[in-house]
Amino acid sequence: MPLGTLDRTPPPFFRQGPSALTKLIFFSALAFFLMVADTRFRWAEPLRAGLAVALLPVQRVLAVPVEMVQGGDDYLRGLRSAQEAERAAALRVAAQAERALRTHQLAQENQRLRGLLELRAATAVRSAPAEVLFEAADPYSRKVFIDRGAAQGVLPGSPVINEAGVLGQVTRTYTVTSEVTLLADKDAAIPVLNLRTQQRGAAFGGGPNGGMELRFASANADVEVGDQLHTSGLDGVYPPGLPVARVTAVERRVESGFARIALQPEASPDGVRHVLVLEPLSVQLPPRPDPVEAVKSREDRQLKTPKRASAP
């Protein structure tokens, strides 16, 4: 067969349409047109809403295994946390029971010792709750006002404490309010006792960084950083054993006979809302004897005592 008579056209099975580049350009233009039309005329929103409603049951069904896995994981995690909390609570209860038993035993032993030594029982300190109203307007002092005054039985000199320790002392009372001078005030002072060495001292306000300082301590005093200072109870105002401050810095100067000891109050006045006002110990202690009367009574006893005859 001559070559010129051959049909060179591809059979229908291998016929091709437009080229790939043409299809890419067409569909890109169509996609761009549809996006612009949807953004401009919002015509595809009903279609999307219908598809979302139709596919919602399918999504819910497919989400069930995921929710079951997440729920089981949360349940196991919560169960583990609850078990750990239960164990911690059991340990705390056991420790509190042991502490309560030890406290009861110590109280009984203290009572027996006091009875043996014929000592006077410890003075019960009366207290009243109060709420801090506002701070004093004086920027050079550290004072606050509480909502208890003379009408509620608050006396000048009453100690004011919170759960951390001593906050200050009532310095002025009004009818329904009282002024409390904080320990950090420059005019505040409180007698303290070092729990480690049992040495007494005096802590004053106006220390560095708004803290306190232990004054009149010799340069070779046995004071270390971290020592806890509590009330000594010898001033007749503060009950003994209340936390006051802790030692934060000790500077021993060679040229001076005293050490500079910085303190940090245990009870921070910042953010304090509720406090406890204690009755001064001087109200419950027996009255101090008059010096003149004491001298007269001593002279009377000396006059009434018969003198012993001297040996020849």
Secondary structure, DSSP 8 states (H G I E B T S, - for coil): --GGG---S--GGG---S-HHHHHHHHHHHHHHHHHHHHHH-TTHHHHHHHHHHHHHHHHHHHHHHHHHHHHHHHHHHHHHHHHHHHHHHHHHHHHHHHHHHHHHHHHHHHHHHHHHT--------EEEEEEEEE-S-TTS-EEEES--GGGT--TT-EEE-SSSEEEEEEEE-SS-EEEEETTSTT-EEEEEETTT--EEEEEE--GGG-EEEES-BTT----TT-EEEE-S-SSSS-TT-EEEEEEEEEE-SSSSBEEEEEEESS--TT--EEEEE--HHHHS-----HHHHHHHHHHHHHHS-------
